Amino acid sequence: MKKRALLSVNAAVLLFGLAGLFARWIHLPAIEITFGRVLFSSVALGVFIRFSGRSFRLQSRRDAGLLIAAGAVLALHWWAFLQAIQLSSVAVGTLTFSSFPLFVTFLEPLVSGRPPSRRNVILSAIILIGVLITVPEFSIRSGTAAGIATGMVSSLAYAVLTLMNKGLSERYGGVTTAFYEQATAAVLLLPFAAAAGIRPTLQDVGLLLVLGVVATAFAHTLFISGLKAVPAQLAGICSSMETVYGILFALLLLGERPAPREIAGAAVIVGAVVAAQAFSSLSRT
């Protein structure tokens, strides 16, 4: 069960790594891309729930409030992530996002009441070192500093969202949880997207459809489903691979060649993720 859940988390992270490229492909502000993403995603999930015989019903008003709050956090996370990429680069946006396991490691004890694992603290610190190695520059004039700051906001928001989804996914499953969160995000983002006043082209709509259905609805459902059997700290560490996938996809599909320090930082991150999953496998035997 845990092996399959870990596979779901890693498959979702692979698709998340692809999602960052849409900030380059779609010529719209980050707020409009985020709105289109959650709009198509929530519609796809709603259709799936309707025709698969699943229930939309929630168990309590408290859960409804939690899902609305999680949807707001999700909207902030995805807007900040795409904005960071547009302000800087795919590498900077994904690399600063990779610091989120550090936030999870120290926030989860506030929810569970258990102190953070020494092993996860060390692995999270290694991941942070990998991020610092990879970030190309901190020049304010280049816009990189703004991208880094926005990426860190995205990272913190995603850490909070991961912890919120841990409990929700156990009660409702990945599909239902993702539907309510993304529908909430679409409603909250609608006035901001409308205020931008930019009409998407037919190509933009097509790309938003792929982003929403494949790299969001499907990927987000996989990730939340995996959280049923994978600890939030381990899921957070696995999600650091999004950085590596993002840089690789940017090289293959956008021609953005990584600098030597980006490759070095990615190697550190991969090493930490492999170690985390190896330790997890050993703990089951």
C-alpha positions in Angstrom: 0.0 0.0 0.0 2.7 2.4 1.0 4.8 1.5 -2.1 1.9 2.3 -4.4 1.2 5.6 -2.5 4.8 6.6 -2.9 4.6 5.9 -6.6 1.5 8.1 -6.9 3.3 10.9 -5.1 6.3 10.7 -7.4 4.1 10.5 -10.6 2.3 13.6 -9.4 5.6 15.4 -8.8 6.7 14.6 -12.3 3.6 16.3 -13.8 4.0 19.2 -11.4 7.5 19.7 -12.9 5.9 20.1 -16.3 3.4 22.6 -15.1 5.9 25.3 -14.5 6.6 25.5 -18.3 3.1 26.7 -19.0 4.1 30.1 -17.4 6.3 30.5 -20.4 4.1 29.0 -23.0 0.9 30.9 -22.1 1.2 34.6 -22.7 -1.0 35.8 -19.9 -0.4 37.2 -16.4 0.1 34.6 -13.7 -3.2 35.4 -12.1 -5.1 34.6 -15.3 -3.1 31.4 -15.9 -3.8 30.3 -12.3 -7.5 31.0 -12.7 -7.7 29.1 -16.0 -5.8 26.2 -14.4 -8.2 25.7 -11.5 -11.3 26.4 -13.6 -10.6 23.6 -16.1 -9.3 21.4 -13.3 -12.3 21.7 -11.1 -14.7 21.2 -14.0 -12.8 18.0 -15.0 -12.9 16.7 -11.4 -16.6 17.6 -11.0 -17.5 15.6 -14.2 -15.4 12.7 -13.0 -17.1 12.6 -9.6 -20.5 12.9 -11.2 -20.1 10.0 -13.6 -18.0 7.7 -11.4 -20.7 7.5 -8.8 -18.7 9.3 -6.1 -20.3 11.6 -3.6 -20.0 15.4 -3.3 -21.3 15.3 0.2 -19.2 16.6 3.1 -19.4 15.2 6.6 -19.5 18.5 8.5 -19.4 22.3 8.2 -16.0 22.2 9.8 -14.7 20.2 6.8 -16.4 22.6 4.4 -14.5 25.4 6.1 -11.2 23.6 6.0 -11.7 22.9 2.3 -12.4 26.5 1.6 -9.4 27.6 3.5 -7.3 25.0 1.7 -8.6 26.3 -1.6 -7.5 29.8 -0.7 -4.0 28.5 0.2 -3.9 26.6 -3.1 -4.7 29.7 -5.1 -1.9 31.6 -3.3 0.5 28.8 -3.9 -0.1 28.4 -7.6 -0.2 32.1 -8.3 3.0 32.7 -6.5 4.7 29.8 -8.2 3.8 31.0 -11.7 4.6 34.6 -10.8 8.0 33.6 -9.6 8.8 31.9 -12.9 7.5 34.9 -14.9 9.7 37.2 -12.8 12.8 35.1 -13.1 13.1 31.7 -14.8 11.8 28.1 -14.5 14.9 27.2 -12.6 14.6 29.9 -10.0 10.8 29.4 -9.6 11.1 25.6 -9.1 14.3 25.8 -7.0 12.9 28.2 -4.4 9.8 26.2 -4.3 11.9 23.2 -3.3 12.6 24.7 0.1 9.0 23.7 1.1 10.1 20.4 2.8 11.9 22.5 5.3 8.7 24.3 6.2 6.8 21.0 6.4 9.4 19.4 8.7 9.0 22.2 11.2 5.2 22.9 10.8 4.0 19.3 11.0 4.9 18.9 14.7 2.5 21.8 15.4 -0.3 19.6 13.9 0.8 16.1 15.0 2.3 17.0 18.4 5.3 14.8 17.5 8.8 16.4 17.3 10.4 16.4 13.8 12.5 13.4 12.8 16.2 14.2 13.1 16.7 12.4 9.8 14.1 14.6 8.0 15.6 17.7 9.6 19.0 16.8 8.1 17.6 15.9 4.7 15.6 19.1 4.6 18.7 21.1 5.5 20.6 19.3 2.6 17.7 20.2 0.2 18.0 23.9 1.3 21.7 23.8 0.6 20.9 22.4 -2.8 18.6 25.3 -3.4 21.1 27.8 -2.3 23.8 26.3 -4.5 21.5 26.4 -7.5 20.1 29.9 -7.4 22.1 31.8 -10.0 22.2 35.3 -8.5 20.5 37.5 -5.9 20.7 40.8 -7.9 17.6 42.9 -7.3 18.1 44.6 -10.7 17.8 41.3 -12.5 14.4 40.5 -11.0 15.8 37.3 -9.6 15.4 38.5 -6.0 11.7 39.2 -6.6 11.4 35.7 -8.1 13.1 34.1 -5.1 10.9 36.0 -2.6 7.7 35.1 -4.5 8.9 31.5 -4.9 9.4 31.3 -1.1 5.8 32.4 -0.6 4.7 29.6 -2.9 6.9 27.2 -0.9 5.4 28.2 2.5 1.8 28.0 1.1 2.4 24.5 -0.3 3.8 23.3 3.0 0.6 24.5 4.8 -1.6 23.0 2.0 0.2 19.6 2.3 -0.5 19.5 6.1 -4.2 20.5 5.5 -4.6 17.8 2.8 -3.2 15.1 5.1 -6.4 14.9 7.2 -8.9 15.8 4.4 -7.6 13.1 2.1 -8.1 10.5 4.7 -11.8 11.4 5.0 -12.7 12.2 1.4 -10.0 10.8 -0.9 -7.9 12.7 -3.4 -10.5 13.4 -6.1 -13.2 15.0 -3.8 -10.6 17.0 -1.8 -9.0 18.3 -5.0 -12.4 19.2 -6.5 -13.5 21.4 -3.6 -10.1 23.0 -3.2 -9.8 23.9 -6.9 -13.4 25.0 -7.2 -12.9 27.3 -4.3 -9.7 28.7 -5.8 -11.5 29.4 -9.1 -14.2 31.3 -7.3 -11.7 33.4 -5.3 -9.5 34.1 -8.3 -12.4 35.1 -10.7 -12.6 38.8 -9.8 -8.8 39.2 -10.0 -8.6 37.5 -13.4 -11.5 39.6 -14.7 -9.8 42.7 -13.5 -6.7 41.9 -15.5 -8.9 42.4 -18.6 -6.8 40.4 -21.0 -8.6 38.0 -23.4 -6.8 34.6 -23.9 -6.2 33.4 -27.5 -7.5 30.0 -28.7 -4.0 28.7 -28.2 -3.9 30.0 -24.7 -7.2 28.2 -23.9 -5.9 24.9 -25.3 -2.8 25.1 -23.2 -4.8 26.0 -20.1 -7.0 23.0 -20.8 -4.0 20.7 -20.8 -2.5 22.4 -17.7 -5.8 22.2 -15.9 -6.8 18.6 -16.7 -3.5 16.7 -16.9 -0.9 18.7 -14.9 -3.4 19.8 -12.3 -6.6 17.7 -11.8 -4.9 14.4 -12.5 -1.6 15.3 -10.8 -3.1 16.9 -7.7 -5.5 13.9 -7.2 -2.5 11.5 -7.4 -0.6 13.5 -4.9 -3.4 13.9 -2.4 -4.3 10.2 -2.7 -0.7 9.3 -2.0 -0.8 11.3 1.3 -3.1 8.6 2.7 -0.2 6.3 3.3 2.9 8.6 2.9 3.9 10.9 5.8 3.7 14.6 5.0 7.4 15.1 5.7 8.4 12.3 3.3 5.9 13.6 0.6 7.5 17.0 1.0 11.0 15.7 0.5 9.8 13.7 -2.6 8.3 16.9 -4.0 11.7 18.5 -4.2 12.2 16.4 -7.3 9.9 18.9 -9.0 12.9 21.2 -9.3 14.9 18.6 -11.2 12.0 17.7 -13.5 11.3 21.4 -14.1 14.9 22.1 -15.1 15.0 19.0 -17.3 11.8 19.9 -19.1 12.9 23.5 -19.5 16.1 22.3 -21.2 14.2 19.8 -23.5 11.2 21.9 -24.3 12.2 25.5 -23.9 15.9 25.3 -24.6 16.8 26.8 -21.2 20.2 25.3 -20.6 21.0 24.9 -16.8 24.1 26.5 -15.4 26.8 24.3 -13.7 25.7 25.5 -10.3 22.0 24.6 -11.2 23.2 21.1 -12.1 25.2 20.8 -8.8 22.2 22.0 -6.7 19.9 19.6 -8.5 22.3 16.7 -7.8 22.2 17.5 -4.1 18.4 17.6 -4.1 18.2 14.3 -6.0 20.6 12.7 -3.5 18.5 13.8 -0.5 15.3 12.6 -2.1 16.8 9.2 -3.0 18.1 8.9 0.6 14.7 9.8 2.0 12.9 7.1 0.0 15.6 4.5 0.7 15.3 5.1 4.5 11.5 4.9 4.1 11.8 1.5 2.4 14.2 0.2 5.0 11.8 1.3 7.8 9.1 -1.0 6.4 11.3 -4.1 6.5 
